[in-house]
């Protein structure tokens, strides 16, 4: 990570940066002799054509996407390369109307962003690589009130785009076929298998405001293994710098950025602040909380296969990724961490100009898969085993610990907060065979089983990080937070597919699951498609699903301290949670329905429309911020102890029972906790259309359109335990109003994507318009969204917004291509959070001009870029 004059440490890894660049350079040198490859080989390597035969959503072989009984979208090579930011999540979000991603996150939630299908949690979308389950991240998102809170799904940012041939997205419940966490659908990343061709690509860009500098270099190269196999290697290095939104800090400035007079009656403290704050870095914009984190990632991926015989293939693929990332936190005044003496000169002030803490992670992510597949006595079989692990060391940098300073007369400025780690070891056996049984098509019989072991662990930080109230912004993990947890899952499935009569296809799947911590369940799926003629077909699905809570949802524990609030993420399966009246987590169960049609009314035109309903019982949701105490007269400054009012003794007792010591002088203390809080019903319609037009000498255009309508409603809300209820303060529901709106209105109900890809000789133009429907979220000064005297609720609204993306490409030679373009060409921004009387922001935060954080299209505005690609 970038160092700063404020004392931020720089973390490096032995395999980072230079070693990967050396590997890329050596691979490029070894491939230089292949630069004169034929045009056909170059086109294939570039991924300009992708087979439409799919492997997702069916156990049969040779099925095409257009003939699928379930809705399948294939994102091909050209689409993967026509996005400005070098990120798989961006690519999928810009091509799939039901695919949404977290555009911004506070704290460590901003260091690993998540993606989701059909408005559900990212935990309900299963990610596969080459048909094999991809392991999850250890970095749990716990931002109270975020639509993505609770996410601990696979981290797509560790899969380099250069390694991918295409992506198949099954937008339908598939838990019976693939297991837990496929309630919303499946994203299957298919890796390249070339044994000779390769490409080098470099891209750079930044936001229109001149920040968020981004650079990426990638290399993909295939090698033949004696004519019997292939080895395909990919390396990628990506760097992204901080961005910053908002203006001045409401605690110290007017809206016009004029410094406020000191409000403290303490002359020594006033003198320290008055002398120090104007000398802070980036004055007067001294609070950088709102914006992108800075990160550097290095990624290696390989995919290999070798024919042992004509019928048996040995295969393997795997990855290694490393990331250093850090995110700004709220600025602290010089007197936030100091020991006051009789005079200014006798006071101990470690940060005379105040300080900007950073939350940082040093992350290592790796996976390895090995398997055998082949055909014996008429059966296709596939045996594989995969191990994946994600390990994060967490840090608070450029900060201080007041309790430590008061006890020992000094404070460290950099803290190791501890670590968190998640791993999965999965072994699968799949078999299938066609039987001629007198039907219109052979009956395909598929069955198999899976064994998976999941682990999650939190390691305590250094002594200074958690001593007393801990380091400012993010106290370290304490002994009460740490722990290691594991479970084993066994499952078996059977899948029968065939055509009873000509034109009618049926697919029935059943699955048995047994969890060592939750017991057993059975789920099923029935899919049907009837082709009336080559131009029109109806299709539909009914399925049930089951998702066990992740170990992180059950056991994650941490304390986060902002300027005005201290929040404990209480482990759901802990004695402290039980003391507050909460029950241990149990699994989600779902029922999915979908019905639609596929039409080919004219040549080169395909239209697909699918309506769906997803009913989830015992849905696992973060509660939002449940208050334990609040300041009776909240303001931008610290709250005197005499003005602190107890809202819930049960919350305070749970915090104490868990062993947490919270910061003093803040306005709000409380907890958030994952709970089986609600039953929900998600209804929607998804429509896509594709048309290819050829204008001869005037070029070729591929037109595409996509539409998604998605609405989530609460059908049942669990009661808040009596131990933490306070009707006078509006604390009566297990989900706060902010958490409720995050679940139901913070994600746009409508999303429209219109695209045109024009090519003529050496030129190409990719134009895309994404229109997001309105979205909204309830907020309040205390962070709950509840409205009561002294704490008005505000409904933040983002109107209908169109985002235009443009990419212009020119092929200088058969091998060398240049692209320039812009994402969010017209620099659309979300509204800013309004300011209440007295200068307080409506959401209780502190930066004037803070953008609405739930914006589906990000908070940074336009981004422009350039890219050069060399195929060989």
Buried (B, 14 or more C-beta within 10 A) or exposed (E): BEEBEBEBBEBEBEBBBEEBBEBBBEBBEEBEEBBEBEEEBBBBBBBEEBEBEBBBBBBBEEBEBBBBBBBBBBBBBBBBBBBBBBBBBBBBBBBBBBBBBBBBBBBBBBBBBBBBBBBBBBBBBBBBBBBBBBBBBBBBBBBBBBBBBBBBBBBBBBBBBBBBBBBBBBBBBBBBBBBBBBBBBBBBBBBBBBBBBBBBBBBBBBBBBEBBBBBBBBBBBBBEEEEBBBBBBBBBBBBBBBBBBBBBBBBBBEEEBEBBEBEBEEEBBBBBBEBBBEEBBEBBBBBBBBBBBBBBBBBBBBBBBBBEEEEBBBBBBBBBBBBBBBBBBBBBBBBBBBBBEEEBEEBBBBBBBBBBBBBBBBBBBBBBBBBEBBEEEEEBBBBBBBBBBBBBBBBBBBBBBBBBBBEEEBBBBBBBBBBBBBBBBBBBBBBBBBEEEEBEBBBBBBBBBBBBBBBBBBBBBBEBBBBBBBBBBBBBBBEBBBBEBEBEBBBBBBBBBBBBEEEBBBBBBBBBBEBEBBEEBEBBBBBBBBBEEEEBBEBBBBBBBBBBBBBBBBBBBBBBBBBBBBBBBBBBBBEBBBBBBBEBBBBBBBBBBBBBBBBBEEEEBBBBBBBBEBBBBBBBBBBBBBBBBBBEEBBBBBBEEEEBEEBBEBBBBBBBBBBBBBBBBBBBBBBBBBBBBBBBBBBBBBBBBBBBEEEEEEBBBBBBBBBBBBBBEBEEBBEBBEBBBBEEBBBBBBBBBBBBBBBBBBBBBBBBBBBBBBBEEEEBBBBBBBBBBEBBBBBBBBBBBBBBEEBBBBEBEBEEBBBBBBBBBEBEEBBBBEBBBBBBBEBBBBEBBEBBEEBBBBBBBBBBBBBBBBBBBBBBBBBBBEBBBBBB
